[in-house]
């Protein structure tokens, strides 16, 4: 059973309550079709669990097979620097079939951000270190494909369907409740 080696911190891209008893971490790739298919499942999980679930997204671009994944991740980080990560994240996945520099520039403009500044940041590799750090954290945690999920620090190796993830998250919530009761 693989464990998450890089703990969740305030610098992670996060949705949900910081103190939520269940934390779902996804290592994802913006060009991966399986990651795109997982997005509606994740949104449904967030709605289903409400304040009991915190969702974290970390970059894991498989650049060898997905050449547009790294620039897309850097674009998401560019947007994050301007407090627009989740809008860019969702827009990239919604437009995955057209992924490339023209789309990334268009999405940037659509969020009211500067496409010229984005191009400059991509050329300078301004956000590449953040993407690389998340990728290496995934490698240390045993990630070898996308999407890879961790629930409360434990790798989830089942199918990434809604019911499967609900069952796994419910099991982690039950374990956490038992631990809290024993502690006190």
ROGU-512905 format. One record per residue: residue number from 0; residue in three letters; chain; x, y, z of N, C-alpha, C, O in turn. Coordinates in steps of 0.2 Angstrom, whole numbers, plus 5000, padded with zeros to 4 digits. Layout:
N
PT pos code unit   nx   ny   nz  cax  cay  caz   cx   cy   cz   ox   oy   oz
PT NUM  ALA    A    X    Y    Z    X    Y    Z    X    Y    Z    X    Y    Z
...
This chain:
184
PT pos code unit   nx   ny   nz  cax  cay  caz   cx   cy   cz   ox   oy   oz
PT   0  UNK    A 5004 4994 5000 5000 5000 5000 5004 5006 5000 5008 5008 5005
PT   1  UNK    A 5004 5010 4995 5008 5016 4994 5006 5022 4998 4999 5022 4999
PT   2  UNK    A 5010 5026 5001 5008 5031 5005 5010 5038 5001 5015 5038 4998
PT   3  UNK    A 5007 5043 5003 5008 5050 5000 5015 5052 5004 5014 5053 5010
PT   4  UNK    A 5020 5054 5001 5026 5056 5004 5027 5063 5005 5031 5065 5009
PT   5  UNK    A 5023 5067 5001 5023 5074 5002 5017 5076 5005 5011 5076 5002
PT   6  UNK    A 5017 5079 5011 5011 5080 5015 5007 5086 5012 5010 5091 5008
PT   7  UNK    A 5001 5087 5013 4997 5092 5010 4999 5099 5014 4999 5098 5020
PT   8  UNK    A 5000 5104 5011 5001 5110 5014 4997 5116 5011 4993 5115 5007
PT   9  UNK    A 4998 5122 5014 4994 5128 5012 4996 5130 5005 4992 5133 5001
PT  10  UNK    A 5001 5128 5002 5003 5129 4995 5000 5125 4990 5000 5126 4984
PT  11  UNK    A 4997 5120 4992 4993 5115 4987 4987 5119 4985 4984 5123 4988
PT  12  UNK    A 4985 5117 4979 4979 5119 4976 4973 5115 4979 4973 5109 4978
PT  13  UNK    A 4969 5118 4982 4964 5115 4987 4957 5118 4986 4956 5124 4985
PT  14  UNK    A 4952 5113 4986 4945 5115 4987 4942 5111 4993 4944 5105 4994
PT  15  UNK    A 4938 5115 4997 4935 5112 5002 4938 5114 5009 4943 5118 5009
PT  16  UNK    A 4935 5112 5014 4938 5114 5021 4945 5112 5023 4946 5106 5021
PT  17  UNK    A 4949 5116 5025 4955 5114 5027 4955 5108 5033 4960 5104 5033
PT  18  UNK    A 4950 5108 5037 4950 5103 5042 4946 5097 5040 4944 5094 5045
PT  19  UNK    A 4944 5096 5034 4940 5091 5032 4943 5084 5034 4949 5083 5034
PT  20  UNK    A 4939 5080 5036 4941 5073 5039 4944 5069 5033 4947 5064 5034
PT  21  UNK    A 4942 5070 5027 4944 5066 5021 4948 5071 5016 4945 5076 5014
PT  22  UNK    A 4954 5069 5014 4957 5073 5009 4959 5068 5003 4962 5063 5004
PT  23  UNK    A 4957 5071 4998 4958 5067 4991 4963 5071 4987 4962 5077 4985
PT  24  UNK    A 4969 5068 4986 4974 5071 4982 4974 5067 4975 4974 5061 4975
PT  25  UNK    A 4974 5072 4970 4975 5069 4963 4981 5071 4960 4983 5077 4960
PT  26  UNK    A 4985 5067 4958 4991 5068 4953 4988 5068 4946 4986 5062 4944
PT  27  UNK    A 4988 5073 4942 4985 5073 4936 4989 5076 4930 4994 5080 4932
PT  28  UNK    A 4987 5075 4924 4990 5077 4918 4985 5080 4914 4980 5077 4912
PT  29  UNK    A 4986 5087 4912 4980 5090 4908 4979 5087 4901 4974 5089 4898
PT  30  UNK    A 4983 5083 4898 4982 5080 4892 4980 5073 4892 4978 5070 4887
PT  31  UNK    A 4979 5070 4898 4977 5063 4899 4970 5063 4899 4966 5066 4903
PT  32  UNK    A 4967 5059 4894 4960 5058 4894 4957 5055 4900 4951 5057 4901
PT  33  UNK    A 4960 5051 4903 4957 5048 4910 4957 5053 4915 4952 5053 4919
PT  34  UNK    A 4961 5058 4915 4961 5064 4920 4955 5068 4918 4951 5070 4923
PT  35  UNK    A 4954 5069 4912 4948 5073 4910 4941 5069 4912 4937 5073 4914
PT  36  UNK    A 4941 5063 4911 4935 5059 4913 4934 5059 4920 4928 5058 4922
PT  37  UNK    A 4939 5060 4924 4939 5060 4931 4936 5066 4934 4933 5067 4940
PT  38  UNK    A 4936 5072 4930 4934 5078 4933 4927 5079 4935 4926 5081 4940
PT  39  UNK    A 4922 5076 4931 4915 5076 4933 4914 5072 4939 4910 5074 4944
PT  40  UNK    A 4918 5067 4940 4918 5062 4946 4920 5066 4952 4917 5066 4957
PT  41  UNK    A 4926 5070 4951 4928 5074 4957 4923 5079 4959 4922 5080 4965
PT  42  UNK    A 4920 5083 4954 4915 5088 4956 4909 5085 4959 4907 5088 4964
PT  43  UNK    A 4907 5079 4957 4902 5075 4960 4904 5073 4968 4899 5073 4972
PT  44  UNK    A 4910 5071 4969 4912 5069 4975 4912 5075 4980 4910 5075 4986
PT  45  UNK    A 4914 5081 4977 4915 5087 4981 4907 5089 4984 4906 5091 4989
PT  46  UNK    A 4903 5088 4979 4896 5090 4980 4893 5085 4985 4890 5086 4990
PT  47  UNK    A 4894 5078 4984 4892 5073 4988 4894 5073 4996 4890 5073 5000
PT  48  UNK    A 4901 5075 4997 4904 5075 5003 4903 5081 5007 4904 5082 5013
PT  49  UNK    A 4903 5087 5003 4902 5093 5006 4908 5095 5010 4914 5094 5008
PT  50  UNK    A 4907 5098 5016 4913 5100 5020 4917 5094 5023 4922 5095 5026
PT  51  UNK    A 4915 5088 5022 4919 5082 5024 4925 5080 5020 4929 5076 5021
PT  52  UNK    A 4925 5084 5014 4930 5082 5009 4934 5088 5007 4931 5093 5005
PT  53  UNK    A 4941 5087 5007 4945 5092 5004 4949 5089 4998 4951 5083 4998
PT  54  UNK    A 4949 5093 4992 4952 5090 4986 4958 5094 4985 4958 5100 4985
PT  55  UNK    A 4963 5091 4983 4970 5094 4981 4972 5091 4974 4971 5085 4973
PT  56  UNK    A 4974 5096 4970 4976 5094 4963 4984 5095 4963 4986 5101 4965
PT  57  UNK    A 4988 5090 4961 4995 5091 4960 4997 5089 4953 4994 5084 4950
PT  58  UNK    A 5001 5093 4950 5003 5091 4943 5008 5085 4942 5012 5084 4946
PT  59  UNK    A 5006 5081 4937 5010 5075 4935 5010 5075 4928 5008 5070 4925
PT  60  UNK    A 5013 5080 4924 5013 5079 4917 5018 5074 4914 5024 5073 4916
PT  61  UNK    A 5015 5069 4910 5018 5064 4907 5021 5066 4900 5018 5064 4895
PT  62  UNK    A 5026 5070 4900 5028 5074 4895 5030 5070 4889 5030 5072 4883
PT  63  UNK    A 5032 5064 4890 5035 5059 4885 5029 5058 4880 5030 5057 4874
PT  64  UNK    A 5023 5056 4883 5017 5054 4879 5012 5060 4878 5008 5060 4874
PT  65  UNK    A 5013 5065 4882 5008 5071 4882 5012 5077 4882 5013 5081 4887
PT  66  UNK    A 5014 5079 4876 5019 5085 4875 5016 5092 4877 5019 5097 4879
PT  67  UNK    A 5009 5092 4877 5006 5098 4879 5004 5099 4886 5002 5104 4889
PT  68  UNK    A 5006 5093 4890 5004 5093 4897 5008 5098 4902 5005 5102 4906
PT  69  UNK    A 5014 5098 4900 5018 5103 4904 5017 5110 4903 5016 5114 4908
PT  70  UNK    A 5016 5113 4897 5014 5120 4896 5007 5121 4899 5006 5127 4901
PT  71  UNK    A 5003 5116 4899 4996 5117 4902 4997 5118 4909 4994 5122 4912
PT  72  UNK    A 5001 5114 4912 5002 5114 4920 5005 5121 4921 5003 5124 4926
PT  73  UNK    A 5010 5123 4917 5013 5130 4919 5008 5135 4918 5009 5140 4921
PT  74  UNK    A 5004 5134 4913 4998 5140 4912 4994 5140 4918 4992 5145 4920
PT  75  UNK    A 4992 5134 4921 4988 5134 4927 4992 5137 4933 4988 5141 4937
PT  76  UNK    A 4998 5136 4933 5002 5139 4939 5002 5147 4937 5002 5151 4942
PT  77  UNK    A 5003 5149 4931 5003 5156 4929 4996 5159 4932 4996 5165 4935
PT  78  UNK    A 4991 5156 4930 4984 5158 4933 4984 5158 4940 4981 5162 4943
PT  79  UNK    A 4987 5153 4944 4987 5152 4951 4990 5158 4954 4988 5161 4959
PT  80  UNK    A 4995 5161 4951 4999 5167 4953 4995 5173 4954 4996 5178 4957
PT  81  UNK    A 4989 5172 4950 4984 5178 4950 4977 5176 4953 4972 5179 4951
PT  82  UNK    A 4978 5171 4957 4972 5168 4960 4966 5166 4956 4960 5166 4957
PT  83  UNK    A 4968 5162 4950 4963 5160 4945 4965 5153 4943 4963 5150 4938
PT  84  UNK    A 4968 5149 4948 4970 5142 4946 4964 5138 4944 4964 5135 4939
PT  85  UNK    A 4959 5138 4949 4953 5133 4947 4949 5134 4941 4947 5130 4938
PT  86  UNK    A 4949 5141 4939 4945 5143 4933 4949 5140 4927 4947 5137 4922
PT  87  UNK    A 4956 5141 4928 4960 5139 4922 4961 5131 4922 4960 5128 4916
PT  88  UNK    A 4961 5128 4928 4961 5121 4928 4955 5118 4925 4956 5113 4920
PT  89  UNK    A 4949 5120 4926 4943 5118 4923 4943 5119 4916 4940 5115 4912
PT  90  UNK    A 4945 5125 4914 4945 5127 4907 4949 5123 4903 4948 5121 4897
PT  91  UNK    A 4955 5121 4905 4960 5117 4901 4957 5110 4900 4957 5107 4895
PT  92  UNK    A 4954 5107 4906 4951 5100 4905 4945 5101 4900 4944 5096 4896
PT  93  UNK    A 4941 5106 4900 4935 5106 4896 4937 5107 4889 4933 5105 4884
PT  94  UNK    A 4943 5109 4887 4945 5111 4881 4951 5106 4879 4955 5108 4874
PT  95  UNK    A 4952 5101 4882 4958 5096 4881 4959 5094 4874 4965 5094 4872
PT  96  UNK    A 4954 5093 4870 4955 5091 4863 4959 5096 4859 4962 5094 4854
PT  97  UNK    A 4959 5102 4861 4962 5108 4857 4968 5110 4861 4971 5116 4859
PT  98  UNK    A 4971 5106 4865 4977 5109 4870 4983 5111 4865 4985 5107 4861
PT  99  UNK    A 4985 5116 4867 4991 5119 4863 4992 5127 4865 4987 5129 4868
PT 100  UNK    A 4997 5130 4863 4998 5137 4864 4992 5141 4862 4991 5146 4866
PT 101  UNK    A 4989 5141 4856 4984 5145 4855 4978 5145 4860 4975 5150 4862
PT 102  UNK    A 4976 5139 4862 4971 5138 4867 4973 5141 4873 4969 5144 4876
PT 103  UNK    A 4979 5139 4876 4981 5142 4882 4981 5150 4882 4979 5153 4887
PT 104  UNK    A 4983 5153 4877 4983 5160 4876 4975 5162 4876 4974 5167 4880
PT 105  UNK    A 4971 5159 4873 4964 5161 4872 4961 5160 4879 4957 5164 4881
PT 106  UNK    A 4962 5155 4883 4959 5154 4890 4962 5159 4894 4958 5162 4899
PT 107  UNK    A 4968 5161 4894 4971 5166 4898 4968 5173 4897 4966 5176 4901
PT 108  UNK    A 4967 5174 4890 4963 5180 4889 4956 5180 4891 4953 5185 4894
PT 109  UNK    A 4953 5174 4891 4946 5174 4893 4945 5175 4901 4940 5176 4903
PT 110  UNK    A 4951 5173 4904 4950 5175 4912 4953 5182 4914 4953 5183 4919
PT 111  UNK    A 4954 5186 4908 4956 5193 4910 4963 5193 4911 4965 5198 4914
PT 112  UNK    A 4967 5188 4910 4974 5188 4911 4978 5190 4904 4975 5190 4899
PT 113  UNK    A 4984 5192 4905 4988 5194 4899 4991 5188 4895 4995 5184 4898
PT 114  UNK    A 4989 5187 4889 4992 5181 4885 4999 5183 4884 5004 5178 4883
PT 115  UNK    A 5001 5189 4883 5008 5191 4882 5012 5189 4888 5018 5186 4888
PT 116  UNK    A 5010 5190 4894 5013 5188 4900 5014 5181 4901 5019 5178 4903
PT 117  UNK    A 5009 5177 4899 5009 5170 4899 5014 5167 4894 5019 5163 4896
PT 118  UNK    A 5015 5170 4888 5020 5168 4883 5027 5169 4886 5031 5165 4885
PT 119  UNK    A 5028 5175 4889 5034 5177 4892 5036 5172 4898 5041 5169 4898
PT 120  UNK    A 5031 5170 4902 5032 5165 4908 5034 5158 4905 5038 5155 4908
PT 121  UNK    A 5030 5156 4900 5031 5150 4897 5038 5149 4894 5042 5144 4894
PT 122  UNK    A 5040 5155 4890 5047 5155 4887 5052 5155 4892 5058 5152 4892
PT 123  UNK    A 5051 5158 4898 5056 5159 4903 5056 5153 4908 5060 5152 4912
PT 124  UNK    A 5051 5149 4907 5050 5143 4911 5049 5145 4919 5051 5142 4923
PT 125  UNK    A 5045 5150 4920 5044 5153 4926 5041 5149 4931 5043 5148 4937
PT 126  UNK    A 5036 5145 4929 5033 5140 4933 5035 5133 4933 5032 5129 4936
PT 127  UNK    A 5040 5132 4929 5042 5125 4928 5044 5122 4934 5043 5116 4936
PT 128  UNK    A 5048 5126 4939 5050 5123 4945 5044 5120 4950 5045 5115 4953
PT 129  UNK    A 5039 5124 4950 5033 5121 4954 5030 5115 4951 5029 5110 4955
PT 130  UNK    A 5030 5115 4944 5027 5109 4941 5032 5103 4942 5029 5097 4944
PT 131  UNK    A 5038 5104 4942 5043 5099 4943 5043 5096 4950 5044 5090 4951
PT 132  UNK    A 5043 5101 4955 5042 5099 4962 5036 5094 4963 5037 5089 4967
PT 133  UNK    A 5031 5096 4960 5025 5092 4961 5026 5085 4958 5024 5080 4961
PT 134  UNK    A 5028 5085 4952 5030 5079 4948 5034 5074 4953 5033 5068 4953
PT 135  UNK    A 5040 5077 4955 5044 5073 4959 5041 5071 4965 5043 5065 4968
PT 136  UNK    A 5037 5075 4968 5033 5072 4974 5029 5066 4973 5028 5062 4977
PT 137  UNK    A 5026 5066 4967 5022 5061 4964 5027 5055 4963 5025 5049 4965
PT 138  UNK    A 5032 5056 4960 5037 5050 4959 5039 5047 4966 5039 5041 4967
PT 139  UNK    A 5041 5051 4971 5042 5049 4978 5037 5045 4981 5038 5041 4985
PT 140  UNK    A 5030 5047 4979 5025 5043 4982 5022 5037 4978 5017 5034 4980
PT 141  UNK    A 5026 5035 4973 5025 5030 4969 5020 5031 4963 5017 5026 4960
PT 142  UNK    A 5019 5037 4961 5014 5038 4956 5018 5036 4949 5024 5038 4948
PT 143  UNK    A 5014 5033 4945 5018 5031 4939 5013 5031 4933 5014 5029 4927
PT 144  UNK    A 5007 5034 4934 5002 5036 4929 4997 5040 4931 4997 5042 4937
PT 145  UNK    A 4992 5043 4927 4987 5047 4929 4980 5045 4927 4980 5042 4922
PT 146  UNK    A 4975 5047 4931 4976 5050 4937 4978 5045 4942 4976 5039 4942
PT 147  UNK    A 4981 5048 4947 4983 5043 4953 4980 5047 4959 4981 5053 4960
PT 148  UNK    A 4976 5044 4963 4973 5047 4969 4975 5044 4976 4977 5038 4976
PT 149  UNK    A 4976 5048 4981 4977 5046 4988 4971 5049 4992 4969 5055 4991
PT 150  UNK    A 4969 5045 4996 4964 5046 5001 4967 5046 5008 4969 5041 5010
PT 151  UNK    A 4967 5052 5011 4970 5052 5018 4977 5049 5018 4979 5046 5023
PT 152  UNK    A 4981 5051 5012 4988 5049 5012 4989 5042 5010 4995 5040 5009
PT 153  UNK    A 4984 5038 5008 4984 5031 5006 4982 5031 4999 4977 5033 4997
PT 154  UNK    A 4987 5028 4995 4985 5027 4987 4979 5023 4986 4978 5018 4989
PT 155  UNK    A 4975 5026 4982 4968 5022 4980 4970 5019 4973 4971 5022 4968
PT 156  UNK    A 4970 5012 4973 4971 5009 4967 4965 5006 4963 4966 5002 4958
PT 157  UNK    A 4959 5007 4965 4953 5005 4962 4951 5009 4956 4955 5014 4954
PT 158  UNK    A 4946 5007 4953 4943 5011 4948 4941 5018 4950 4939 5019 4956
PT 159  UNK    A 4942 5023 4946 4941 5030 4948 4934 5032 4946 4932 5037 4944
PT 160  UNK    A 4929 5027 4947 4922 5029 4946 4919 5032 4953 4922 5031 4958
PT 161  UNK    A 4913 5035 4952 4910 5039 4958 4909 5034 4964 4911 5035 4969
PT 162  UNK    A 4906 5028 4962 4904 5024 4968 4910 5021 4971 4910 5020 4977
PT 163  UNK    A 4915 5019 4967 4921 5016 4970 4925 5021 4974 4927 5020 4980
PT 164  UNK    A 4925 5028 4972 4928 5033 4976 4924 5034 4983 4927 5036 4988
PT 165  UNK    A 4918 5035 4982 4913 5036 4988 4914 5030 4993 4915 5032 4999
PT 166  UNK    A 4915 5024 4991 4916 5019 4995 4922 5019 4999 4923 5018 5005
PT 167  UNK    A 4928 5021 4995 4934 5021 4998 4935 5027 5003 4938 5027 5008
PT 168  UNK    A 4932 5033 5001 4932 5039 5005 4928 5038 5012 4930 5039 5017
PT 169  UNK    A 4922 5034 5011 4918 5032 5017 4922 5028 5022 4921 5029 5028
PT 170  UNK    A 4926 5023 5019 4930 5019 5023 4935 5023 5027 4936 5022 5033
PT 171  UNK    A 4938 5028 5023 4943 5032 5027 4940 5036 5032 4943 5037 5037
PT 172  UNK    A 4934 5039 5031 4930 5043 5036 4928 5039 5042 4929 5041 5047
PT 173  UNK    A 4926 5032 5041 4925 5028 5046 4931 5026 5050 4931 5026 5057
PT 174  UNK    A 4937 5025 5047 4943 5024 5051 4945 5030 5055 4947 5030 5061
PT 175  UNK    A 4944 5036 5052 4946 5042 5055 4942 5043 5061 4944 5046 5067
PT 176  UNK    A 4935 5042 5061 4931 5042 5066 4932 5038 5072 4932 5040 5078
PT 177  UNK    A 4934 5032 5070 4936 5027 5076 4943 5029 5079 4943 5029 5085
PT 178  UNK    A 4948 5032 5075 4954 5034 5078 4952 5040 5083 4955 5041 5088
PT 179  UNK    A 4948 5045 5081 4946 5050 5085 4942 5048 5092 4944 5051 5097
PT 180  UNK    A 4938 5043 5091 4935 5040 5097 4940 5037 5102 4939 5038 5108
PT 181  UNK    A 4945 5034 5099 4950 5030 5103 4954 5036 5107 4956 5035 5112
PT 182  UNK    A 4956 5041 5103 4960 5046 5106 4956 5050 5111 4960 5053 5115
PT 183  UNK    A 4950 5050 5111 4947 5054 5115 4942 5057 5118 4943 5060 5123
